[in-house]
Amino acid sequence: MTAAALFLLALWVTSHFMIVIATRESWLRLPLFVMMMFLLLLAYVIKPYTYDLDKYSIYFNTGYIAVQPWHTGDPEQDPDVVQKFRLDERDTTGEPYSQGFEPGFRLLANIGHLFLPKGSLVPRVNDDTGDFQAKIIPRSDATIFLIMLLGFGALYVSARRLYLETSSAQDSLKLYLIVVGPVILGSVFFFMGSQNSLRQFLGLSTVALALASYSSRRYIVCIVLVIVSSVFHRWAPILGLIGVSLAAAQSIEFQSNPRRDVKSYYLSTPEILSVILGISVAVCIKGIAVFGFFNVDGIPLINDFKLYVIESAQHESLERLNSLIKLSAISIVVVGSELLLGKTETSRNIDIRLLRRQMFCFIVPLVIYPEIFSRTLSLYWLIEALFLVWAISSSNFRIRLAGASVFLVYGLAPNAINILIGPGWLHSF
């Protein structure tokens, strides 16, 4: 592992471990959150372009999709080192930004290309050499920063609308931002989304706004936002429908009891319904993709289940954890944080703690389809990010401690570390 990679890793881990001290109420609390924000932003700004960020950077720069990312090479030995990528021939027959991705994402990319600065705005770590040596490749830092800003804004607004409480750390928007900002930036959802799966990140950030609208009983706005999420990623409305359905299960359970309790050792009716829903989805996928019980030829999206089930057996690699191992790790974190939380109560339309538990119950049966499980897990990361904001900004120390325990684990999450410095560190052992 290079010195630059170790520096990036130190930024990420240190910022997460600082939550242990920042959880306590003291004069150090707000300065520590400011320091966490600084360290995380520095990591975002100088990290290398890993995984899909390469592909999106080329798209933002050229308007066409790269089917083959740039290869490594030495300019002195390779005279064609500048030609490090190959575009999709089907795309190059049309106008730039006119095809290839969802319309909202294409429009955002085109706006960034027309009005934002081009190329690299700051020196980044070169994942080939391990230093800050610049690559001769297209860069689109400004557009990527814009997407990060849009996603952050959506999550921040959603968090405030979901469960802003009165506490010493929430007397003003400014103080609330100081506490919430590093929590959002340090979450697995924001980091993996804004630095890898950008389209899904924008789509699910819109879903977060939809959940906040549902919590405020603005149901029409919620439905509209779920539909709008499709302009960024075609699967976002499906995941949004799942999230809203789980939230609706809470309303059914507690419509006669506006004041509800959530207990660590008690499995509520909404959680049982979530397990049933997850099993039903798993059975339907098996019927569609394996046994062919349903004729889905020509039906948008649904037919993709066949491909995802096939891909599930083809995407095993060193940097991708086995789905059972991933589920086991998540289970430990969920159970541990729940034990710390103890009993909580709320009078809001959506209890974010219960919604997180419901989402966990839903994804458990899907573990038999690793690729589908991995994609659905993104919705769990979103809900957990909103849960963390609620927990760490709470006035109750026990709730803050539970949130801090989850945030602390994020500092060592293998999937986040892969996105941070690239998968090369795994091959060094």
MIBATI-82737 format. One record per residue (C-alpha): residue in one letter; x, y, z. Coordinates in steps of 0.05 Angstrom, whole numbers, plus 5000, padded with zeros to 4 digits. Example, Ala and Ser with C-alpha at 12.3 -4.5 7.8 and 13.67 -1.06 7.14 Angstrom:
A524649105156 S527349795143 
! end
This chain:
M500050005000 T502850674979 A504051275026 A498451664990 A493551085001 L495451055075 F494351805081 L487351745050 L485851155095 A488151555156 L483452125137 W477551665131 V478851245193 T480751835238 S474552235219 H470151645238 F473751475303 M473052195326 I465552065334 V467251695399 I469252355432 A464252785394 T458452375421 R459252665491 E456353335508 S462253805520 W465454425491 L469453975444 R463253695410 L462254215356 P469754335342 L470553585332 F464753555282 V468054135244 M474653755243 M471053115220 M467853515163 F474553795142 L478053115141 L472352785102 L472053345051 L479553295041 A478952545029 Y473352664978 V477353194941 I483952834933 K481752104928 P483051754861 Y477751614808 T476050904826 Y470950404797 D465250744758 L467751454771 D472551344712 K466751184665 Y462551764688 S468352244683 I469252064610 Y461852144598 F461652834631 N467653044589 T465652764521 G458152624523 Y459351894504 I459751264546 A466450904555 V465750154545 Q473150054561 P476450504613 W483450764603 H489150284611 T495550394651 G501850554613 D508150954608 P508051534558 E515251384538 Q513750654522 D506550744497 P505751294444 D498251214447 V497751314522 V492851894512 Q487951414478 K486651024541 F479250894531 R474350654478 L467450954469 D461050574456 E460250574380 R452750594387 D453251254425 T458151594378 T453051564322 G448752084358 E449452764389 P453352804455 Y449052724518 S443052514475 Q443051774493 G446051244537 F443351414606 E436751654638 P434352344614 G435252714679 F442452464686 R443952644613 L441153344624 L445253444687 A451553204652 N450353674594 I449154264640 G455554114677 H459354054611 L456654724585 F457155154647 L462254854696 P469854844692 K472954264655 G478353794679 S481553714747 L480454264797 V485153994850 P490953484849 R488452784862 V491952154883 N494151744822 D491851034836 D497150764788 T503251094818 G500751234888 D502651974886 F499452614861 Q502152554791 A496852764740 K494052284689 I493152494616 I485752324618 P479052684617 R476752944684 S470353274706 D471353464779 A466354044777 T460553604753 I462053074804 F462353604859 L455553864834 I452553164841 M455453114911 L452353784929 L445453584902 G445552924939 F447853245003 G442353774999 A437053244987 L439352835047 Y439953445092 V433053705074 S430153005083 A433252925151 R430553595176 R423553435152 L423652735180 Y425452845252 L428353515273 E427953535348 T429354095397 S436154015430 S442254435446 A445554225381 Q439554405339 D437955115359 S439655375289 L440655135219 K448055285225 L449154865286 Y444954295258 L449054305194 I455554245234 V453053605267 V449353305208 G454453485154 P460052995173 V454952455189 I452252485118 L459152535087 G461751945128 S455851495112 V456850895067 F450951115024 F453651805009 F460851574999 M459450974954 G453951344917 S457451994902 Q464051654885 N461551054845 S454150944828 L452351664812 R445751534777 Q443151094832 F445651604883 L441552164852 G435451714844 L435551484917 S436952184942 T430352364909 V427151764944 A429652055010 L425652684995 A419652254979 L420151905047 A420652575081 S414352805044 Y410752175066 S412752315138 S409653005130 R403252685102 R404353005034 Y402652364997 I401752664928 V408552994931 C411452324955 I408651954895 V411052494847 L418152464876 V418351704870 I416451774796 V421452344785 S427051904813 S426551494749 V429752054709 F436351904745 H436151144751 R430950674723 W430850234785 A430050814834 P422450824831 I422250074848 L426650184908 G422650804925 L416250394923 I419349894971 G421350445019 V414450785017 S411050105026 L415049965088 A413350655115 A406050535100 A406249895141 Q408050325201 S401950765189 I397450155187 E400349885252 F400150535291 Q394350925260 S390350845325 N396350985369 P399851635351 R404951515406 R408850885391 D414550505424 V420250125391 K423749615434 S430249235422 Y427348545437 Y420548635405 L419048445333 S413248895311 T407848755260 P411149225207 E417548815213 I413848155205 L410348445143 S417148655116 V419847955123 I413647685087 L414548205032 G421948015023 I420247275019 S414747424968 V419547814925 A424747264928 V419546744907 C417147184850 I424347274825 K425346524827 G418946424788 I420846944736 A428246824727 V429046074740 F422545704729 G419446174679 F412546144711 F411046844687 N411747104616 V415547754625 D418447834555 G417948554534 I416148814604 P421049374622 L425549254682 I422348604705 N425748194651 D432448444680 F431447974739 K433747404694 L440247764679 Y441447944752 V440347224775 I445346984723 E450247534741 S449747344814 A454146744800 Q459047124757 H461047714800 E465147384854 S471847714864 L476747894918 E474148594928 R466848384930 L464848054995 N460447434993 S453247645005 L452647185066 I458847495097 K456148185082 L449348025112 S452747725174 A456748365185 I450648805177 S446748355225 I452048455279 V451849205270 V444149225271 V443448785332 G449049145370 S446249835357 E439149605374 L441449345441 L444650025455 L438450405435 G433850045484 K426650315483 T424950935442 E418351265425 T415851735372 S409552075349 R411852195277 N408851875215 I415351505202 D419751225256 I426651195224 R429250675273 L423550215257 L424250345182 R431550135186 R429549495221 Q424049375169 M428949465112 F433748985144 C428148465150 F426348575077 I433348455049 V434847825089 P430947355043 L434147674981 V441147445003 I440246824959 Y440947284898 P447647634911 E447048144854 I439848334871 F441648354945 S447448824930 R443049294890 T437449294941 L442449414996 S443350124970 L436450294997 Y438450015064 W444650455065 L440251055050 I435450915107 E441250775154 A444451445135 L437951795155 F437851365219 L444951595236 V442952325229 W437152215277 A441351825327 I447652255329 S443852915331 S439252665388 S439252985456 N439352285488 F446452035501 R444451295494 I441551425425 R447751815405 L452151245429 A448250745386 G448951195325 A456351295339 S457550545342 V454750465271 F458651065246 L464950785277 V464150135238 Y463550545173 G470750755183 L472950035172 A467749825120 P471449445064 N466749695009 A468050415028 I475650305032 N475449984962 I472050614935 L476951054973 I483650784949 G481750254898 P481849494905 G489349434896 W490549434972 L487148754976 H492148444929 S498048684971 F496848175025 
! end
